[in-house]
Amino acid sequence: MARKPLVALVGRPNVGKSTLFNRLIGARHAVTDDIPGTTRDRLFGEFDWRGRLFQVVDTGGIEVYQPKGTRNTAPLAEGSVEFIPQIRAQALTAIQEADVVVMVTDAMHGITAADEEVAEILRRSQKPVLIAANKADNMVRTDGAVDFYGLGTGQVFAISAIHGLGVGDLLDGVYDAVTETMLLPDMDEENDHLKISIVGRPNVGKSSLLNKLLGEDRVIVSPIAGTTRDAIDTEISFYDEPVTLIDTAGIRKRGKIEPGVEQFSVIRAMKAMERADVALLVLDAEDGITEQDAHIAGYIMEARRSVVVIVNKWDAVEKDGGTMVAFRELIADRFNFLPNPPVLFISALTGQRVHQVLETAKRVWEARHFRIPTSELNKLVRDAMHKHTPPIRGTRRLKILYASQVSIDPPVILFHVNDARLVHFSYKRFLENQLRETYAFEGTPIILSFRPRDSMDD
């Protein structure tokens, strides 16, 4: 499974990091504002360049000492002064975890004392650094961007994030930087055994579960939320096959993350999820399902990992004959966007049903790698079209001519159709449900792709 290189956008406030982030991911996920200090939280996204997927992280500005009289004298956003330590910590965290760093500067103002301080931080990081001289939307600013070579951190690219000028050249530089550090050739590392990440809110029992799976106290367990700071890999043997267990720090909702070391944990947890095949989403039975649990489940789906829901501390819940059924119904309702995940009710403290965890994860992993024979798939599609007639738009009806599974891990089904615009989301959902009724893709996302046939008679 390919690990996506992480690109960190850093720089002082109000140089256009969020605008560049939005340009890269093709959506306005980051709030942009003309007042410095608007971006308070790290934001993650993905972009594709030259056939390679990258992760990108937007950070708040690095606030550094700036003597009076320097040109960057714009006020910080109202209410943002109190966030200066957190903003700086987020940026420093991203730098440490990044594979390549893009330092965003302001071509309109030139080099400031703050830029020089940021550059010094980056030089100490010993990471590949590129400079994006933003707001270079005329020839004078473009020509003046060469001045940023004086920062001594790396190659300079004159860009205009808001207009897209020069961004392609910058991305070529990012691609070349990770190639030179041998990140791209090594990204498809061992793909032949099950890798499991254990994720969830702080203090739901992730480390206790890992210790019980290992049969020894390999990870420190503490009642204090946030004890686990790093993603820890442990390889075990399960039925004579290797399995890698990745324990992670608890993920808190954006805005609830304490500055400093805990922010380091969140990025590592996200990267751990990327490295895994199956995510064990651990819930606290005493707390029920919280908004943050749903938030983490969303991260799992964004990463296209398979998922098993683990309801921990089940021994501490007062139960009657319908308690487990009611909790399952709650999970189905709150996690209705998850791909039919198996649910286990366990106690990491007593060991109740813990023996089922690896068995279930392995079953889900095998489903993730299952390939449907083409003849069976097309029969299923024909039967589905007889059961539910494809939709019509105007005088045109959707026709599915042929289907094939073009990939596994996760499974990708390609449908050749007469017109992809005729595919309504409800019919797409119907086809996915038909697949899930026939094949055991439990807990695994199925990607349905529709490709129009050219030069076809209707």
N, C-alpha and C positions, 0 to 999 in steps of 0.2 A: 504494500500500500504506500503510495507516494506521500511523503511528508511535504507540506507546503512551506516554502521559505517564508519567514516572517520579516516584513518590511516595516520599520518604525518611522513615522513622520514626527520630527522634533524641531524645536526652534522657539524663539521668544514669542510672546503673545502678539496676535494680530498680523502675522505674516502670511496667513492664508492656508494653514495646515488643513483645516476642516474643508475648505473649498477644494483643495487638491484631493483629499480623501473622498469627497463626494464624486469628483471627476473620475477617480480610479474605479470605484465600485459601481458607478452608474446610477446612484440614487442619493437622495438628500437625507441620509441617515444622521448626519452630524449637524447640529444647530450652528449656523454661521451668523456672525454679527460683526458690525464694524468696530465695536468696542473691544479692546484687548481683554483677554481673560474669560471669554464666553465659554470656551470648551473646557469643562471642569472634569470630565470623565473620559477614561480611555474607551475608545470604540473600536470594534473589530469588524473587518469586512474581507471580502475576497475579490480578486480580479484575475483575469486570464491574459497572459501576454506571451505571444509566440508559442502557443500550445501548452503553456505551463501555468498551473494555478499557483497564485501567491496569496498569502494572508497579509493584510495591512492593518496597522494599528495607529489610530489618531491619538495624539496626546495633547494635554494642555500645555501652554507655553512654559518654558523653563524660566523661572523668575530669578534673576541674578542682580548683584549690586550694580547700580548704574549711576555714575557721578552726575551732578547737576551740570547742565549745559550741553549734554548730548542730545542728538536730534530726536531720539525716540522718547518723546515726552507725553505721548497720548495717555489719558487716564485709563486705569483698569475699569472693567465693567462694574457697575454698582453691585456691591455684595460679594465681589470676587476677591477682595484683598485677603479675607480670612482663608481663602483656599490656596494661597500662594505656596505654602509648604506641600500640600497635597499635589498640586499641579506639578511642582518640581519633582516630587517623589515618583509620580506616575511616569514622567518622561524618562527619568533615570532608570526606572524599572524596565521600561520598554527597550531602552538602549541595551541593557544587559542581556535581555532575552532575544533581541533581534538578530537576524542573519545579515541584514544590511540596513544601514540607517540613511534616511534622506533628511538632511538638514534644510529646512525651508527658511529662506531669508527674503528680505523686501528690497527688490531692485530699485524701488522709488526712493528709499531712504539711504541706500548704500550700507556699508559696514558700520555697525554701532558697537559701543562697548559691550552691550549685552550679547551681540553676535560673537564677539571675541571670547567671552566667558563660556558660551555654549560650545564653541569650537574647541576650547581647551578640555571641556568635559568629554567631548567626542574623541579627541586625540588619545585621551587616557583609556578609552574603551577598547582600543585596538580592533575595532570592527570596521568593515568596509563602509566608507562614508561618501555620499554624493551630496552636492549642494544644488538645491533647486532655487535659483534666483527668481522669485515669483514677482508678478505684476510687471513683467517685462513685455508690455503690450505696445511698445513703439521702438523704433530703431535706436533712439538715444539710450533708453534703458537696457535694451538688448546688448548694445556695444559696451555699456558700463558694467554689465554683469561680470566681465572678466576680472573686475576689481576683487571679487570674492575669492579668487585664487589666493589672495593675500592671507586668508584664514588658515591655509596650509592643511586642510582636512581631506580634500579630494577633488574630483572633477566637477566642474561647474556647468549647469545647464540653465540657460535662460528660458523661462516658461511664463505662461499666463494661465494659471489654473482655471480661472473663470471662463476663458475663451478656448482653452485646450491647446494653446500654442506651445510647441516644444515638449509637450508631455510624452509623446511617442519616443523622442530621443532620450528623455529621462528614463523611461521604462526599458529601453535598450541597454542603458547603462546599468540599471538594476539587474537585468538578466545576465549581463556580462560579469557583473561583480560576483553573483552567486556561482556562476560557472567557474570563475577563476579560483574560488575558494573550495571547489570540488563538491559543492553542495548538491548540484543537480544530478551528477552521475551516481551519487551515493543515496539518492532519496528513495529508490525502490529497494529498500533493504529487506531482510528476510521476510518473506510473505507467506511462509509455509506452515505457520503454527498460530494458534489462538492467542490473541492479546486482549486483555480485559482491563478496562479502566474502572475504578471505583469512584463515583462522583456523587455529590450531594451537598446540602447545606452544612455549615460547621456543626460538629457535635451530634451528628445523627448516628454515629457508630461505624464510620468507614474503616478506621484503623482497627477497631475491635473485630470487625468482620474479616479483615485481612489476616489478623493474628490467628483467628479461629480456622481460616482456610489453610494457613501454613502449619498449624499445630504447634506454634511456638510464638513467644512474644517478640516478634521481629521488629515491630513498630511501637513506639511509645504511645500509650493510651492515657489520656487525661480527660477529666470532666470539663476542662477549660476549653471553650470554643476556639478553634484556630490553632491547635497544637501542631498539626502537620503542616509544614511550610513548603515542602518540596514534593515533586512527583517522584515516587520511589518505585523502581522496577525490581521485581523478584521473580525469578524463574523457578517453576516447580514442574513435577512430572505428574500427569493425570492419565491413567490407563496407558502408561509407557509413552506418552506423547508430551512434548514440552508445552507449557502454558506460561505466558508472562502476565503477572498481575501488577497493575500500576495503581498505587494508592496516591490520592491527590489531596491537596488542601480543599477545605470546604469553600464552595462558591457562594458569595453573598450577592445580593442585588446591587446593581450599579447605583452608586450614591451612598451605599451602606458600607463601603470598603474603607477600612482604616488606612492611612498613609503608611508608606514604608514597606516593611517586610511582607505584610499581608497582600499588598498589591502584586508583589513578586509571585505569590502563591496563585493568584487568579490566572495570570498569563500561563504559568506552568500547568495548571489544571486544564486550560483550554488546549494547550499543546499536547498534553497527555491524552485528551480525548481524540485528537487528530491521529495519534499513533496507534490507537486501539481499534479493534474490530467490533467489540461489544462493550457497551457501557452499562455498568450496574448502577442504576439510579436508586440510591438509598434514601428511604423516607423514615421519619420518626413516627411510629404508630401512635404515640401519646399526643403528638402535635396535630395529627391528621395531615391533610395536604395543604400546604401554604402557597401563597403567591410565588414565593421564591422557588419552590419545587417545580412549579410550572415553567418558571423562567429558565431553570437548568434543563428541563426536558426540551425546551425550545432550542437551547444550545446543541443538545445531542442531535436533534433533527437537522439543524443547520449544518452540522458536521457530517450528516448522513451516516451516522453510526447505527448499528443495531442496538437494541436496548432490552434489558430485563429490569423490571421494577421490583425492588427489594423493600418490603415493609419490615423494618427492624424494630426491636423492643416490643414484639408482639406479646411476650410474657408479662409485660407490665400493664396490659390493657384488660379491663373488666369485660368479660365476654358472655354472650349467650349464643343460642343456636344460629342466630342470624347476623352476628357481628362481622364475620368474614365476608359473607355475601354482600352486606351493606358497604363494606370498605371496597370490595371489588367494583361495585356499581359506582361508587364515588370516583375511583380511579378512571373508570371508563368515561365518566362524564367530564372530569377535569382534564384528563389527558386524551381527549378525543382525537387529537392530531397525531398521537403516537400510533405506529403501525402494528396494532394488535399485540402488545407486549405480554409475555408471560409474567405472572405476578407471584412472588413467593413471600410468605409470612414467616419471618424467622426471629430468632433471638441470638444475636452474636454473643451475648453474655452466657447463656446456658447451652448454646449449640443447637437449639431447636431448628430443624430443617436446614441447617447450614450445609449438610451433605448434598442437598439438591441444587445448590448454587452453581457449582462448576458443571454439573450434568446439564442444567438448563442452558447455561451460557454456551456450552459446546454444541447443544442442539440448535441454538439460534445461529451460531457461527456456521454450522453446516448448511443451514437454510440460506444463509447469506451467500454461500458459494455454490448453491444448487443451480443447475442449468436445465431449462425445460427443453426437451426435444422439439425441433421445429415443427414436425408433423403434429405432435400433440398440441402445441401452442395454436396452430392455425385451426385445428378442429375446435378448440375451446373458443376461439374468436368467432368462428362461424356459428357455433351454438349460441354464443352471447348475442350475436346480431339477430338470430331468430327469436330469442327470448325478449330482446328489447331493441326495437327498430332504431337504427342510427338517426340522429336529428336532421331536420331539414332547415335550411335558411333560404328563404325565397323559393326558388324552383329547384335548388340544388340540395341533394341529399348526400350526407357523408358516406363514402365507400371505403371500407378497409380491404385493401387488395392482398396484403401479405404481412405477416408479422414474424419477427425473429428476436431471440435474445442475443444481444450483441456484446453483453458484458456481465460479469459477476462482481461481487464485492464492492458496492451493492449491485443487485440485478438491474439491468437496463433492458427494457423491451422496446424495440423499434417497430412502429406501425407505418407501413407504406399506405398512404391514403390519397384520394383524389384532390382534396383541398384541406390543408391543416387548419384553416380558419373556421371550418365547419365543426371542429371538435369542441363541444361544450364541456365545461368543467364537470358537469353532472354525469355526462357520458364517460368521461375519463375516470371518474370515481367508480362508476358502475363496472367498467372493465377491470379496474384494480380489485374490486370486491370479488369479481368472478375468478380472478387469478388466485386470490387468497383462499377462496372456498375450495379450490382444487389442489393447490400446492401449499406446503407448510412454510410460508415465509413469515412466520410469527416473529414479531419484534424487529423485523427488517424492512427498511424503506424499499419500495419498488419504484424505479424511475421509468415513466412512460414517455416516450418520445414519438412525435408524429411528423413524418416527412412526406411532402407532396411528390407525386410522380409527375415528371415533366412530360409534355407532349402526349397527353392521354385523352382518349375520347370519353366523354361522360355518357 
